[in-house]
């Protein structure tokens, strides 16, 4: 439910409502590491398997990163796009979550078993707040207004297994989407925009850490006369 709202709040656009409230209506999203049904393991065997799985993912990720030249320039769209593509390759090869998949997984695990629509929406709001996502368009207020309207019409709290009531709510959400110009078929584009924003943020953080490290080094007597390198000239592969 409202996975698109979580997704688009970072890309200054909002939510496809067809993903709302009931998992029957949800757009399928891969889980963290395309897991098979877990077998029952005990003690050391379970810990060993977890360790080996994490080790394999780490080595796979490092293998990709050692082959790619990443330019630390968050202001260069080409550098940001390249970095985003590298990280996408890392996720695909190491079977890791994308940000949107991580959000979807959090929503599914946190809201499993919630019977009513209102608690569901409030839980989504809590998830958004804890993840630092900003509802720039005030979508949550619109969704709550829509829920208020439906509950007033049916004269009782809306339960998620109430197919007729849920259909009414979905129709109200569709109106919100139409008003905002949001279409389900555009969700892949919104997800790509989100990943680019995340890539830029990560490059900004890498740049900041690199500059801080160089400034700390420059304070040492033997380096005081050295000129700081341009962060863009650094090759991350040399530090892996």
N, C-alpha and C positions, 0 to 999 in steps of 0.2 A: 504494500500500500504506500502510495505517495513516494515510492523510491525515486521517481523523477523529480519530485520536489526537493529531495535531499541532493540529488545530482545537480539540478539546475541552479540551486541557490548559490553555488560557487561560480557559476558562469553567467550570472546576472539574468537568468531566465528561469522559468519555473515549469514545473511539474506536469507530466502526463498523468491524467487522473485514471486512466484505465488500469492502473496498477494498484488500486486502492482496496484496502481493508481485508479483502478475502483472498487467500492465496490462490483460489481458482482463477482469479482475474489477473494474477501477477505475471509480468513478463519474465520468462525464465532467465536466470542468471547463474553462471557457473559458480560453484562454491570454491572455497579457498584453494584447495589443491585437488580438484577433480577426484575426490576421494571415492574409493570403493567402500562397500559396507565393511566396517572394521571387524576383524576377527577378535575373539576373546583371548587376551594375552594376560600374563601374570608377571609381576615382579620385574626381575632383571631383563627378561626377554622384551617386555614392553618398553622399558627405558632404553635398551639397546636399539630397538627399532626406531624409536623417536630420534635418538642421537644420529643414527645412520641416515635417516630421512633428512634431518636438518643439515647434516654434513654434505649430503648429495646436492641439496638445493643451493647451499652456499658455494660449493665448488662449481656448480653450473653457472651461477650468477657471475662469479669471478672470471670464469672462462670467457663469458661474453664481454665483460668490461675490459679485459686485457687486450681484446682485439679492436676496440673502438676508441678513436680519438674524440674526446669530449672537450669542447671549447667552453670555458667558464665565462660566458658572456650572456647574462640574463636579459640584456637589452637588445640582443640580436635575435630576431624571430627565427632565423635559420638555425642558429645554435640551439635555441629552445626546442624547435621541432626535432632536430637530430637527437638531442638528449631524451626527449619524450619517446622517440622511436627505439632508442637503445634500451630504455627502461621497459618498454613494452616487450621487446625481445627477451629481456631478462625474465619478466613475469611468465611469458609463454613457455620458455624453455625450462624454467625452474618450477612451473606449476604454482605460481603465486597469485594472490588477489590483485586486481586493479583497485583503485580507490573506490570506484562505483560498486564493484563486487564486494568490497569490504563493508561498505555502507549497507548494501543489501543484506549481507550475511548478518550484520549487527541487528538490522531491523527484524529479520526473520527469527533470530534466536531470542531477542528481547521481547517480541510481541507474541510469541507462540503461546497459545492458550488464552489470550485476552478475549473475553466474550463480547464486549460491547465496543461500539465505534468510538465513543468519546474517550475512553481510557486508551484506546489504540492511538488516537490522534495526539493525546497528551504525551504518550510514550514517545511518539515520533518527535515531538517538540523537544523532549528531554534529550533524546539522542542527538538531534541537531545541535542543541546548545553545548552539550559535552564535547562534540567533535569540532566546535568552533566555527560551524557553518552559519552564514548570515542569511536570514529570510528577507532579502532586500525588497521584494515586491509585496510583502505582507500576505503571502499566500496562506499561511496558517490561520490568520484571522478570517480570510474568505472561506476556508474549509470549515472552520467552526461555525460561521454564520450559516453555511449550507446545512450543516448537521442540525443546528438549532431549528432551521426551517422545516427539515424533514421530521424531526421529533415532534414539532408542534403539529404537523399534519397527521402523523400516526398516533399522536397523543400518548406516547410512551418512549422510554429510552430505546435507541436503535441497537439491536443486537446484530452481530456479524453473520449469524446464520439465518437472519430474516431476509430472504431473497427479495421479497417485494420492496421492503424498506431500503435494502442495499441498492436496488435498481434505481430507486428515487434519488438516493444520494449520489450514485454514479452519474446520473443525468445532470445533477446540479454541478458536479465537478467538471463534467464535459462543458458546461456553460462557462465556467471559469477558464478552462483551457482555451475555448474559442475566443473569449474576451482578450486573453493574453497572446493569442496567436500561436499556441503550442499544439503540436501534433505528435502523435505516437511515433510516426515514421521518422521524425526528426531526432529521436532520442539518441541514436548513434552519433549524430553530429554534436549534440550537447555533451555526450560523454567525452568525445574527442576534445572539445573545448575545455572541459574540466581537467583532463589529463595534461593539456598544454599549460593551464594555469598552475597545476601542481608542479610540472617540470620547471617552470619559471621560478616558482617559489623555492624549489630545491636548489636550483643553480644560484639563486641569490644567497641562500644559506651557505653553500659551498664557497662562494666568493667571499662572503663575510669571514668565514673561518680561516680561509687561506690568507686573507689580509691581516687578520689578527695574529696568525702564526708568524707571518713575516715581520710584523711590527715588533712582536716579542723578541724575535731573533735579532733584529736590528739594534735592540737595546744592549746587546752583549758587546763588550769592548772590541772584540775582534771583527765585528761586523758593522761597527758604527759608521764607517766610511763607504759601505757598500750601498748601491742604489737598489731599491726594491724592484723586483721584477713585476712586469705587467701580468696580472692574474690570467689574462687571456692567453698568455704564452705558456702557461704551465700545462704539462701533460699528466693527467691524473694517473695514467698507467704506470708512471715512474714511482708512484707512492703506494701501489697495491702490493 
